[in-house]
Amino acid sequence: MRLPYAVRASALKKLSIQNSPPAAKFIKLGTKGSWEDRCLSDGTARLAFYEASHEDALRGDRTSLEAGFLETGRSPRTATDFARQVLEFYHAEPDTIWITFSRGRLWWCQLDGPVEFLSSNPEVCPNGSRLRRTANGWSDMSIAGKPLLISELNGNLTAVSQFRGTICDVNASDYLLRKIHDLQIPKVIEAEGARATCLQSIRDLLALLPWHDFEILVDLVFSRSGWRRKGALGGTQKTVDLELELPVTGEKAVVQVKSRTDQNELDRYIADFQYRYEERLFFVYHSAPKPLHTSAAGVSVIGPDKLATMVFDAGLFDWLLSRCA
């Protein structure tokens, strides 16, 4: 279930990132992220610093804020840093991008409106001493609607999540803005083009393989994907070319390999598969009059496009090239 106030990035105003790119700041939502659910659901950013004077912060009086922190026993260095964080929360530019990390994703927003002071007593208001509301809620997606998964982000950006304080600058702000806007640097675009060309070459080469070499290739692809072959390659069983097992889960599967085939042949193999004990059937081919499809449970159809990607990911391009040369 999506959070009620979290919005798709495509609903937000597109940001200018060329002439005057906005600043970017990281904010930790509560100790160890304890306020994340609340903030992401109600579209707010909250701050602790209960000892900070709301009036001093509104005036931007850094000296008074630092003095207040010193009175609570903070070191001069800590008092200075705490005052900085409070003032950034109050007075950052309106177009500043604020980010946080939660639930395996990066979330971003822009803050809107004045700071709302809640309480200077953490027992009275344990969910922050003050808050600001977001302009359009928190978003975990790019402008085009692509999820911003932490696992897919550069470590230079995600490293900011290790900041021990509450608010800090995002050094990888250019990269962050490109991810939000679904933009790539020229080198990445060039590499993606080279990869697409390579995949097309693999698809072309697959059609040149004789049936025996094609079976060997499919066997190698599955073995490098973690599957273990239980039965001999090929054989006399008319519905099976490979019998496989996934050691980690114990899942069993059969593979039918066809150089050239059609939808009718696929349907016949699916009908025969219902009498077998394995959980999955992989039907692999490289040529057909039209792309094959099925909605049968436990059946995966792997055509030339998918197989080309699997060959590439398994590092078998050179093997394929040598068999076709």
Rosetta blueprint (number, residue, H / E / L):
1 M L
2 R L
3 L L
4 P L
5 Y L
6 A L
7 V L
8 R L
9 A H
10 S H
11 A H
12 L L
13 K L
14 K L
15 L L
16 S L
17 I L
18 Q L
19 N L
20 S L
21 P L
22 P L
23 A L
24 A E
25 K E
26 F E
27 I E
28 K L
29 L L
30 G L
31 T H
32 K H
33 G H
34 S L
35 W L
36 E H
37 D H
38 R H
39 C H
40 L H
41 S H
42 D H
43 G L
44 T E
45 A E
46 R E
47 L E
48 A L
49 F L
50 Y L
51 E L
52 A L
53 S L
54 H H
55 E H
56 D H
57 A H
58 L H
59 R H
60 G L
61 D L
62 R H
63 T H
64 S H
65 L H
66 E H
67 A H
68 G H
69 F H
70 L H
71 E H
72 T L
73 G L
74 R L
75 S L
76 P H
77 R H
78 T H
79 A H
80 T H
81 D H
82 F H
83 A H
84 R H
85 Q H
86 V H
87 L H
88 E H
89 F H
90 Y H
91 H H
92 A L
93 E L
94 P L
95 D L
96 T L
97 I E
98 W E
99 I E
100 T E
101 F E
102 S E
103 R L
104 G L
105 R E
106 L E
107 W E
108 W E
109 C E
110 Q L
111 L E
112 D E
113 G E
114 P E
115 V E
116 E E
117 F E
118 L L
119 S L
120 S L
121 N L
122 P L
123 E L
124 V L
125 C L
126 P L
127 N L
128 G L
129 S L
130 R E
131 L E
132 R E
133 R E
134 T E
135 A L
136 N L
137 G L
138 W L
139 S E
140 D L
141 M E
142 S L
143 I L
144 A L
145 G L
146 K L
147 P E
148 L L
149 L E
150 I H
151 S H
152 E H
153 L L
154 N L
155 G H
156 N H
157 L H
158 T H
159 A H
160 V H
161 S H
162 Q H
163 F L
164 R L
165 G L
166 T L
167 I E
168 C E
169 D E
170 V L
171 N L
172 A L
173 S H
174 D H
175 Y H
176 L H
177 L H
178 R H
179 K H
180 I H
181 H L
182 D L
183 L L
184 Q L
185 I L
186 P H
187 K H
188 V H
189 I H
190 E H
191 A H
192 E H
193 G H
194 A H
195 R H
196 A H
197 T H
198 C H
199 L H
200 Q H
201 S H
202 I H
203 R H
204 D H
205 L H
206 L H
207 A L
208 L L
209 L L
210 P L
211 W H
212 H H
213 D H
214 F H
215 E H
216 I H
217 L H
218 V H
219 D H
220 L H
221 V H
222 F H
223 S H
224 R H
225 S L
226 G L
227 W L
228 R E
229 R E
230 K L
231 G L
232 A L
233 L L
234 G L
235 G L
236 T L
237 Q L
238 K L
239 T L
240 V L
241 D L
242 L E
243 E E
244 L E
245 E E
246 L E
247 P L
248 V L
249 T L
250 G L
251 E E
252 K E
253 A E
254 V E
255 V E
256 Q E
257 V E
258 K E
259 S E
260 R E
261 T L
262 D L
263 Q H
264 N H
265 E H
266 L H
267 D H
268 R H
269 Y H
270 I H
271 A H
272 D H
273 F H
274 Q L
275 Y L
276 R L
277 Y L
278 E L
279 E L
280 R E
281 L E
282 F E
283 F E
284 V E
285 Y E
286 H E
287 S E
288 A L
289 P L
290 K L
291 P L
292 L L
293 H L
294 T L
295 S L
296 A L
297 A L
298 G L
299 V E
300 S E
301 V E
302 I E
303 G L
304 P H
305 D H
306 K H
307 L H
308 A H
309 T H
310 M H
311 V H
312 F H
313 D H
314 A L
315 G L
316 L L
317 F H
318 D H
319 W H
320 L H
321 L H
322 S H
323 R H
324 C H
325 A L
